[in-house]
Amino acid sequence: MQEILARSVGMESPKEKVKPIIVDAKLVGRKQLTSDVFEMHLESSAPFLFAPGQFISVLIPGAGPGGRDLRRAYSIASSPEMMPSKNIFELCIKLVEGGPGTNYLNNIKIGETIKGHVPFGDFVYKTKSDKHVIMIATGTGIAPFRSMIFSKVFADNKPLSTKLLFGARDTNDLLYADELVPVLSADFVETLSRPSANWPGFKGRVTDWLRENSPTIDWKHTEFYLCGNGAMIDEVKQILATHEVDKSSIHQEIYYKVKPGETHTSQ
């Protein structure tokens, strides 16, 4: 997944913040999810607590100007309860051409270690049980939602309803359907902007789905969690504004914003 550029909006900070620690994390497993997205299974040198939705700041050695180290932020894709032990966590990484962070992680071999500071971030699940929730993700922005949905925090504080909208270009870019469909059923909605003619699901962007399904949404009693492409988040927030959704009900994590003339960002 890409570097996180902005923290959450409309979220209260946790009452008790866990102080980040420095860890060495050994790669103990790797899974190729798509042609350019891979999952890393990492064993931390020390146990750490994190809230589902938080991220690790990974040290990218020698990748900065003058050979300085860089730091890149990646959401933890696993919930604490998914860990086989307290020291195992997962990252979902999209390989970006020329990106120092993602290419560094892509070249890590089984048994090798990375260094990071963890945990960081306020993009965590905090909705009360008297509200609906709509989670909206593009690309690897689905990672923190995977962490949330499989967490005890979510299980103990389930909203009135949960819908997860996941936007991708085509079927080759879809992620985690095998895990999320059994949990969310029809409330896991995959939207494709460049679908094949035989695609049975929704054709269009997540923003198109919101507009077409507007009458079915209880806008005043729903909290919205947005993660991924900055342009998508901006457009969704414009839609929410037209329905007078209170800012306190909008929570966001921006992974990247493409500058004019660029096709992607370097991560």
C-alpha positions as CSV (number, residue, x, y, z in Angstrom):
1,M,0.0,0.0,0.0
2,Q,1.1,3.6,-0.5
3,E,2.5,6.1,1.9
4,I,-0.2,7.7,4.1
5,L,-0.2,11.4,3.5
6,A,-2.9,12.6,5.9
7,R,-4.3,11.5,9.2
8,S,-8.0,11.1,10.0
9,V,-10.6,13.8,9.9
10,G,-13.5,13.8,12.4
11,M,-11.9,11.2,14.7
12,E,-11.3,11.6,18.3
13,S,-7.8,10.5,19.5
14,P,-7.8,7.4,21.6
15,K,-8.1,8.1,25.3
16,E,-5.0,6.1,26.0
17,K,-2.4,6.4,23.3
18,V,0.2,3.6,23.0
19,K,3.7,5.0,22.7
20,P,5.3,3.8,19.5
21,I,8.3,1.5,19.8
22,I,11.1,0.6,17.4
23,V,10.9,-3.0,16.2
24,D,12.8,-5.3,13.8
25,A,10.4,-7.3,11.8
26,K,11.4,-10.5,10.1
27,L,9.7,-11.6,6.9
28,V,8.2,-15.0,7.6
29,G,5.8,-15.3,4.7
30,R,4.7,-13.6,1.5
31,K,1.6,-13.9,-0.7
32,Q,1.1,-12.4,-4.1
33,L,-2.4,-11.1,-4.2
34,T,-2.4,-9.5,-7.7
35,S,0.2,-8.8,-10.3
36,D,1.4,-5.8,-8.4
37,V,0.1,-6.2,-4.9
38,F,1.7,-8.5,-2.3
39,E,1.1,-9.4,1.3
40,M,3.9,-9.5,3.8
41,H,3.7,-11.6,7.0
42,L,6.1,-10.1,9.5
43,E,7.3,-11.3,12.9
44,S,8.2,-8.5,15.2
45,S,11.2,-8.6,17.5
46,A,9.0,-7.4,20.3
47,P,5.3,-7.6,21.0
48,F,3.3,-4.4,20.4
49,L,-0.2,-3.2,20.8
50,F,-2.1,-1.5,18.0
51,A,-5.6,-0.5,17.3
52,P,-7.1,-1.9,14.0
53,G,-6.6,0.8,11.3
54,Q,-3.2,2.0,12.7
55,F,0.0,1.9,10.7
56,I,3.7,1.2,10.9
57,S,6.4,3.7,9.8
58,V,9.0,1.6,8.0
59,L,12.6,2.8,7.6
60,I,13.8,2.7,4.0
61,P,17.6,2.8,4.3
62,G,19.6,5.1,2.1
63,A,16.8,5.9,-0.2
64,G,16.6,9.7,0.5
65,P,18.6,12.6,-0.9
66,G,22.3,12.2,-0.2
67,G,21.8,8.6,0.9
68,R,19.7,9.6,3.9
69,D,17.1,7.1,5.2
70,L,13.4,7.6,4.4
71,R,10.3,6.6,6.4
72,R,7.2,5.3,4.8
73,A,3.8,4.6,6.5
74,Y,1.9,1.4,5.8
75,S,-1.4,0.4,7.4
76,I,-1.4,-2.9,9.2
77,A,-3.7,-5.2,7.2
78,S,-4.3,-7.7,10.0
79,S,-6.2,-7.3,13.2
80,P,-4.7,-8.2,16.5
81,E,-7.0,-11.2,16.7
82,M,-5.8,-12.5,13.3
83,M,-2.3,-12.9,14.6
84,P,-1.1,-16.5,15.3
85,S,1.0,-14.9,18.0
86,K,1.3,-11.4,19.4
87,N,4.4,-10.8,17.3
88,I,2.9,-11.5,13.8
89,F,1.3,-8.8,11.6
90,E,0.6,-8.3,7.9
91,L,1.1,-5.5,5.4
92,C,-0.6,-5.2,2.0
93,I,1.8,-3.5,-0.4
94,K,1.2,-2.2,-4.0
95,L,4.4,-2.2,-6.0
96,V,4.9,1.3,-7.5
97,E,7.4,1.7,-10.3
98,G,10.3,3.8,-9.1
99,G,8.9,3.9,-5.6
100,P,11.7,3.6,-3.0
101,G,9.5,2.2,-0.2
102,T,7.5,-0.4,-2.1
103,N,10.5,-1.6,-4.2
104,Y,12.6,-2.0,-1.0
105,L,9.9,-4.1,0.6
106,N,9.4,-6.1,-2.6
107,N,13.1,-7.1,-2.5
108,I,13.0,-8.3,1.1
109,K,13.6,-12.1,1.2
110,I,12.2,-14.6,3.7
111,G,14.2,-14.4,6.9
112,E,15.4,-10.9,6.3
113,T,14.3,-8.0,8.5
114,I,13.0,-4.5,8.2
115,K,12.9,-1.8,10.9
116,G,10.0,0.3,11.8
117,H,8.2,2.5,14.4
118,V,4.8,1.2,15.5
119,P,2.0,2.0,16.1
120,F,0.8,5.3,14.7
121,G,-2.5,6.8,13.6
122,D,-6.0,7.8,14.7
123,F,-7.8,6.2,11.8
124,V,-9.4,3.6,14.0
125,Y,-12.9,2.2,14.4
126,K,-15.0,4.2,17.0
127,T,-18.6,4.1,15.7
128,K,-21.3,3.4,18.3
129,S,-23.9,0.7,17.9
130,D,-26.7,3.1,17.1
131,K,-25.2,4.2,13.8
132,H,-24.7,2.6,10.3
133,V,-21.3,2.4,8.8
134,I,-20.1,2.7,5.2
135,M,-16.5,2.0,4.5
136,I,-15.1,3.1,1.2
137,A,-11.8,2.0,-0.2
138,T,-9.8,2.1,-3.4
139,G,-6.8,-0.2,-4.1
140,T,-4.8,-1.2,-1.0
141,G,-6.9,1.3,1.0
142,I,-8.9,-1.8,1.9
143,A,-6.1,-2.9,4.3
144,P,-7.2,-1.0,7.4
145,F,-10.8,-2.1,6.9
146,R,-9.7,-5.7,6.8
147,S,-8.0,-5.0,10.1
148,M,-11.1,-3.4,11.6
149,I,-13.7,-5.9,10.4
150,F,-11.9,-8.9,11.8
151,S,-11.1,-7.2,15.1
152,K,-12.7,-7.7,18.5
153,V,-13.3,-4.0,18.8
154,F,-15.6,-4.2,15.8
155,A,-17.3,-7.4,16.9
156,D,-18.0,-5.9,20.3
157,N,-19.4,-2.6,18.9
158,K,-21.2,-3.6,15.7
159,P,-23.1,-0.8,14.0
160,L,-26.7,-1.1,12.8
161,S,-25.4,-2.1,9.4
162,T,-22.0,-2.3,7.7
163,K,-21.3,-1.8,4.0
164,L,-17.8,-1.9,2.5
165,L,-17.4,-0.4,-1.0
166,F,-14.2,-1.4,-2.8
167,G,-13.3,0.4,-6.0
168,A,-10.8,-1.1,-8.5
169,R,-10.2,-0.9,-12.2
170,D,-10.9,-4.5,-13.2
171,T,-11.1,-8.0,-11.7
172,N,-7.3,-8.3,-11.7
173,D,-7.2,-5.6,-9.0
174,L,-9.7,-7.1,-6.6
175,L,-8.5,-7.9,-3.1
176,Y,-9.7,-10.1,-0.1
177,A,-13.1,-11.1,-1.6
178,D,-12.5,-14.6,-0.4
179,E,-12.3,-13.3,3.2
180,L,-14.8,-10.5,3.2
181,V,-17.7,-12.0,1.3
182,P,-18.3,-14.7,3.9
183,V,-18.5,-12.0,6.6
184,L,-20.3,-9.2,4.8
185,S,-22.2,-11.1,2.0
186,A,-23.9,-8.6,-0.3
187,D,-22.7,-5.7,1.9
188,F,-19.2,-6.2,0.4
189,V,-19.7,-4.2,-2.9
190,E,-17.0,-4.4,-5.5
191,T,-17.2,-1.6,-8.1
192,L,-15.1,-1.7,-11.3
193,S,-14.3,1.4,-13.4
194,R,-13.1,-0.7,-16.4
195,P,-15.1,-3.9,-16.2
196,S,-15.3,-6.6,-18.8
197,A,-18.6,-7.1,-20.6
198,N,-19.5,-10.1,-18.4
199,W,-18.8,-8.5,-15.0
200,P,-21.9,-9.2,-12.9
201,G,-21.2,-6.6,-10.3
202,F,-21.5,-2.8,-10.2
203,K,-19.9,-1.0,-13.2
204,G,-18.5,2.4,-12.3
205,R,-16.6,4.1,-9.4
206,V,-17.5,4.0,-5.7
207,T,-18.7,7.5,-6.1
208,D,-21.1,6.4,-8.9
209,W,-22.5,3.7,-6.5
210,L,-23.1,6.3,-3.8
211,R,-25.0,8.6,-6.3
212,E,-27.1,5.7,-7.7
213,N,-27.9,4.2,-4.3
214,S,-28.5,7.5,-2.5
215,P,-32.1,6.8,-1.6
216,T,-31.1,3.7,0.3
217,I,-28.6,5.4,2.5
218,D,-29.5,6.9,5.9
219,W,-27.2,9.8,5.5
220,K,-28.0,11.4,8.9
221,H,-27.3,8.2,10.9
222,T,-24.3,6.8,9.0
223,E,-20.6,7.2,9.7
224,F,-18.3,7.1,6.7
225,Y,-14.7,5.7,6.7
226,L,-12.7,6.6,3.6
227,C,-9.3,5.2,2.7
228,G,-7.2,5.3,-0.5
229,N,-6.9,7.6,-3.5
230,G,-7.0,11.2,-2.4
231,A,-9.1,12.2,-5.5
232,M,-11.7,9.6,-4.5
233,I,-11.8,10.9,-1.0
234,D,-12.3,14.4,-2.2
235,E,-15.2,13.4,-4.5
236,V,-16.9,11.3,-1.8
237,K,-16.7,14.2,0.7
238,Q,-18.4,16.5,-1.9
239,I,-21.2,13.9,-2.2
240,L,-21.5,13.8,1.6
241,A,-21.6,17.5,1.8
242,T,-24.6,17.6,-0.5
243,H,-26.4,15.3,1.9
244,E,-25.3,17.5,4.9
245,V,-23.4,14.7,6.6
246,D,-21.7,16.1,9.7
247,K,-17.9,16.3,9.6
248,S,-17.7,14.4,12.8
249,S,-19.2,11.4,10.9
250,I,-16.5,11.4,8.2
251,H,-13.2,9.6,8.9
252,Q,-10.4,9.5,6.3
253,E,-7.0,8.2,5.6
254,I,-5.4,9.5,2.4
255,Y,-2.7,7.2,0.9
256,Y,-1.7,9.4,-2.0
257,K,-2.6,12.4,-4.2
258,V,-1.5,12.4,-7.8
259,K,-0.1,15.8,-8.8
260,P,-1.1,17.3,-12.2
261,G,0.7,15.6,-15.0
262,E,1.6,12.5,-13.0
263,T,0.2,9.0,-13.4
264,H,1.2,7.8,-9.9
265,T,3.2,8.9,-6.9
266,S,6.6,7.5,-5.9
267,Q,6.4,5.4,-2.7
